[in-house]
Amino acid sequence: MSTPMGPDVWRGLIERMVVQKQRLVETSDLEEDTRPNPGATEAQLAAAERRLGRPLDAQYRELLSVADGWGNFDLFFTLLGSADIGVSPRWESGLQDAQIWFDDEEWGEEIGAHNDVADFQPLVTSDNGYSSTAFLFVGDSDVLPTGAVIELPIDEPPYPDLHSYLVARIDEITKYG
């Protein structure tokens, strides 16, 4: 499991994302003015963990307690919230994308993990196919750390954790416009 960062780190990260999102809304016809959902309650997080049958990754749990998902946080990409975990159409779509990818490629083995969709939890889904969908690695591997984030298609090495992935996304968003 990933190392907790603390709620203040996540608040700061979300604030940076909000600023960049607002900048893009003001300068682009493509961006929709969306905001992160309020943080999940302990009851919502516990319900998500019951549906999963295991604890949430420490960093994802912390992030959800600050921002419980965010629809279209970047163009047509959605950060899944606690209500999505294990039950939503976006969750199911993410699992289907992963299965399709596994059926076509040996991408799990390429990044040092088993080629098993059960080891990958949907994190970011896209309304534009599998491109740039992201998965949280929840399996066990000698190479890939639990809590790593993998973005499809795999053009870059996996991110070591959720924090690193979101910092990279903010950096990418900042380059737009």
Contacts in CASP RR format, 6 or more apart in sequence:
PFRMAT RR
TARGET T0000
AUTHOR 0000-0000-0000
METHOD contacts of the structure
MODEL  1
MSTPMGPDVWRGLIERMVVQKQRLVETSDLEEDTRPNPGATEAQLAAAER
RLGRPLDAQYRELLSVADGWGNFDLFFTLLGSADIGVSPRWESGLQDAQI
WFDDEEWGEEIGAHNDVADFQPLVTSDNGYSSTAFLFVGDSDVLPTGAVI
ELPIDEPPYPDLHSYLVARIDEITKYG
1 55 0 8 1.000
1 57 0 8 1.000
1 58 0 8 1.000
1 146 0 8 1.000
1 147 0 8 1.000
2 57 0 8 1.000
2 58 0 8 1.000
2 59 0 8 1.000
2 60 0 8 1.000
2 145 0 8 1.000
2 146 0 8 1.000
2 147 0 8 1.000
2 161 0 8 1.000
2 162 0 8 1.000
2 163 0 8 1.000
3 58 0 8 1.000
3 59 0 8 1.000
3 161 0 8 1.000
4 58 0 8 1.000
4 59 0 8 1.000
4 62 0 8 1.000
5 59 0 8 1.000
5 62 0 8 1.000
5 163 0 8 1.000
6 62 0 8 1.000
7 62 0 8 1.000
7 65 0 8 1.000
7 66 0 8 1.000
9 163 0 8 1.000
10 62 0 8 1.000
10 63 0 8 1.000
10 65 0 8 1.000
10 66 0 8 1.000
10 67 0 8 1.000
11 66 0 8 1.000
13 163 0 8 1.000
13 166 0 8 1.000
13 167 0 8 1.000
13 170 0 8 1.000
14 36 0 8 1.000
14 66 0 8 1.000
14 67 0 8 1.000
16 170 0 8 1.000
17 36 0 8 1.000
17 70 0 8 1.000
17 73 0 8 1.000
17 166 0 8 1.000
17 169 0 8 1.000
17 170 0 8 1.000
17 173 0 8 1.000
18 35 0 8 1.000
18 36 0 8 1.000
20 170 0 8 1.000
20 173 0 8 1.000
20 174 0 8 1.000
21 31 0 8 1.000
21 33 0 8 1.000
21 34 0 8 1.000
21 35 0 8 1.000
21 73 0 8 1.000
21 74 0 8 1.000
21 173 0 8 1.000
22 33 0 8 1.000
23 177 0 8 1.000
24 31 0 8 1.000
24 173 0 8 1.000
24 176 0 8 1.000
24 177 0 8 1.000
25 31 0 8 1.000
25 32 0 8 1.000
25 33 0 8 1.000
27 177 0 8 1.000
28 176 0 8 1.000
28 177 0 8 1.000
30 75 0 8 1.000
31 75 0 8 1.000
32 72 0 8 1.000
34 70 0 8 1.000
34 71 0 8 1.000
34 72 0 8 1.000
34 73 0 8 1.000
35 70 0 8 1.000
36 67 0 8 1.000
36 68 0 8 1.000
36 69 0 8 1.000
36 70 0 8 1.000
36 73 0 8 1.000
36 79 0 8 1.000
37 67 0 8 1.000
37 68 0 8 1.000
37 69 0 8 1.000
37 70 0 8 1.000
37 81 0 8 1.000
38 67 0 8 1.000
38 68 0 8 1.000
39 64 0 8 1.000
39 65 0 8 1.000
39 66 0 8 1.000
39 67 0 8 1.000
39 68 0 8 1.000
40 48 0 8 1.000
40 64 0 8 1.000
40 65 0 8 1.000
40 68 0 8 1.000
40 81 0 8 1.000
40 82 0 8 1.000
44 64 0 8 1.000
44 68 0 8 1.000
44 82 0 8 1.000
44 83 0 8 1.000
45 56 0 8 1.000
45 61 0 8 1.000
45 64 0 8 1.000
45 65 0 8 1.000
45 82 0 8 1.000
47 82 0 8 1.000
48 56 0 8 1.000
48 64 0 8 1.000
48 81 0 8 1.000
48 82 0 8 1.000
48 83 0 8 1.000
48 85 0 8 1.000
48 86 0 8 1.000
49 55 0 8 1.000
49 56 0 8 1.000
51 85 0 8 1.000
51 86 0 8 1.000
51 87 0 8 1.000
52 85 0 8 1.000
52 86 0 8 1.000
52 121 0 8 1.000
54 138 0 8 1.000
55 61 0 8 1.000
56 64 0 8 1.000
56 85 0 8 1.000
57 121 0 8 1.000
57 136 0 8 1.000
57 138 0 8 1.000
57 146 0 8 1.000
57 147 0 8 1.000
57 162 0 8 1.000
59 147 0 8 1.000
59 161 0 8 1.000
59 162 0 8 1.000
59 163 0 8 1.000
60 123 0 8 1.000
60 136 0 8 1.000
60 147 0 8 1.000
60 162 0 8 1.000
63 162 0 8 1.000
63 166 0 8 1.000
64 81 0 8 1.000
64 82 0 8 1.000
67 79 0 8 1.000
68 81 0 8 1.000
68 82 0 8 1.000
68 83 0 8 1.000
69 78 0 8 1.000
69 79 0 8 1.000
69 80 0 8 1.000
69 81 0 8 1.000
69 82 0 8 1.000
69 84 0 8 1.000
70 78 0 8 1.000
70 79 0 8 1.000
71 78 0 8 1.000
71 79 0 8 1.000
72 78 0 8 1.000
73 79 0 8 1.000
74 169 0 8 1.000
74 173 0 8 1.000
76 126 0 8 1.000
76 127 0 8 1.000
76 128 0 8 1.000
77 124 0 8 1.000
77 125 0 8 1.000
77 126 0 8 1.000
77 132 0 8 1.000
78 90 0 8 1.000
78 124 0 8 1.000
78 125 0 8 1.000
78 126 0 8 1.000
78 127 0 8 1.000
79 123 0 8 1.000
79 124 0 8 1.000
80 88 0 8 1.000
80 90 0 8 1.000
80 91 0 8 1.000
80 122 0 8 1.000
80 123 0 8 1.000
80 124 0 8 1.000
80 125 0 8 1.000
84 90 0 8 1.000
84 91 0 8 1.000
84 122 0 8 1.000
85 91 0 8 1.000
85 121 0 8 1.000
90 122 0 8 1.000
90 125 0 8 1.000
91 122 0 8 1.000
91 125 0 8 1.000
93 122 0 8 1.000
93 125 0 8 1.000
94 122 0 8 1.000
94 125 0 8 1.000
94 130 0 8 1.000
94 133 0 8 1.000
94 135 0 8 1.000
95 117 0 8 1.000
95 122 0 8 1.000
97 122 0 8 1.000
97 125 0 8 1.000
97 129 0 8 1.000
97 130 0 8 1.000
97 133 0 8 1.000
97 152 0 8 1.000
98 117 0 8 1.000
98 120 0 8 1.000
98 122 0 8 1.000
98 135 0 8 1.000
99 117 0 8 1.000
100 130 0 8 1.000
101 107 0 8 1.000
101 130 0 8 1.000
101 152 0 8 1.000
101 153 0 8 1.000
102 108 0 8 1.000
102 115 0 8 1.000
102 116 0 8 1.000
102 117 0 8 1.000
106 115 0 8 1.000
107 115 0 8 1.000
107 150 0 8 1.000
107 152 0 8 1.000
107 154 0 8 1.000
108 114 0 8 1.000
108 115 0 8 1.000
109 115 0 8 1.000
110 154 0 8 1.000
111 143 0 8 1.000
111 144 0 8 1.000
111 150 0 8 1.000
111 154 0 8 1.000
111 157 0 8 1.000
111 158 0 8 1.000
112 141 0 8 1.000
112 142 0 8 1.000
112 143 0 8 1.000
112 144 0 8 1.000
113 119 0 8 1.000
113 120 0 8 1.000
113 137 0 8 1.000
113 139 0 8 1.000
113 141 0 8 1.000
113 143 0 8 1.000
113 144 0 8 1.000
114 139 0 8 1.000
114 141 0 8 1.000
118 139 0 8 1.000
119 137 0 8 1.000
119 138 0 8 1.000
119 139 0 8 1.000
119 140 0 8 1.000
119 141 0 8 1.000
120 135 0 8 1.000
120 136 0 8 1.000
120 137 0 8 1.000
120 138 0 8 1.000
120 150 0 8 1.000
121 135 0 8 1.000
121 136 0 8 1.000
121 137 0 8 1.000
121 138 0 8 1.000
122 133 0 8 1.000
122 135 0 8 1.000
122 136 0 8 1.000
123 134 0 8 1.000
123 135 0 8 1.000
123 136 0 8 1.000
123 149 0 8 1.000
123 162 0 8 1.000
124 132 0 8 1.000
124 133 0 8 1.000
124 134 0 8 1.000
124 151 0 8 1.000
125 133 0 8 1.000
126 132 0 8 1.000
126 133 0 8 1.000
130 152 0 8 1.000
130 153 0 8 1.000
131 152 0 8 1.000
131 153 0 8 1.000
132 151 0 8 1.000
132 152 0 8 1.000
133 151 0 8 1.000
133 152 0 8 1.000
134 149 0 8 1.000
134 150 0 8 1.000
134 151 0 8 1.000
134 152 0 8 1.000
134 165 0 8 1.000
135 149 0 8 1.000
135 150 0 8 1.000
135 151 0 8 1.000
135 152 0 8 1.000
136 147 0 8 1.000
136 148 0 8 1.000
136 149 0 8 1.000
136 162 0 8 1.000
137 144 0 8 1.000
137 145 0 8 1.000
137 146 0 8 1.000
137 147 0 8 1.000
137 148 0 8 1.000
137 149 0 8 1.000
137 150 0 8 1.000
137 158 0 8 1.000
138 146 0 8 1.000
138 147 0 8 1.000
139 146 0 8 1.000
140 146 0 8 1.000
144 158 0 8 1.000
145 160 0 8 1.000
145 161 0 8 1.000
147 161 0 8 1.000
147 162 0 8 1.000
148 158 0 8 1.000
148 159 0 8 1.000
148 160 0 8 1.000
148 161 0 8 1.000
149 158 0 8 1.000
149 159 0 8 1.000
149 161 0 8 1.000
149 162 0 8 1.000
149 164 0 8 1.000
149 165 0 8 1.000
150 158 0 8 1.000
150 159 0 8 1.000
151 159 0 8 1.000
151 165 0 8 1.000
159 165 0 8 1.000
159 168 0 8 1.000
END
